[in-house]
Amino acid sequence: MVVDDEALVRSGFKLILNAAEDIEVSTAPQTRSERPAMAAVAWFRAGTRR
């Protein structure tokens, strides 16, 4: 999971990662708060503990 608040950095990561065949890129809605990103991290971590 990659989280960054700079649009240029996000678009650069997306461009690079989309070129890889074994990586799936999905994006979340843009927000000014860190809470949605932290919620996504918590959700991902909870899913990996199963």
Beta strands, then each sheet from edge to edge (+ up, - down):
end
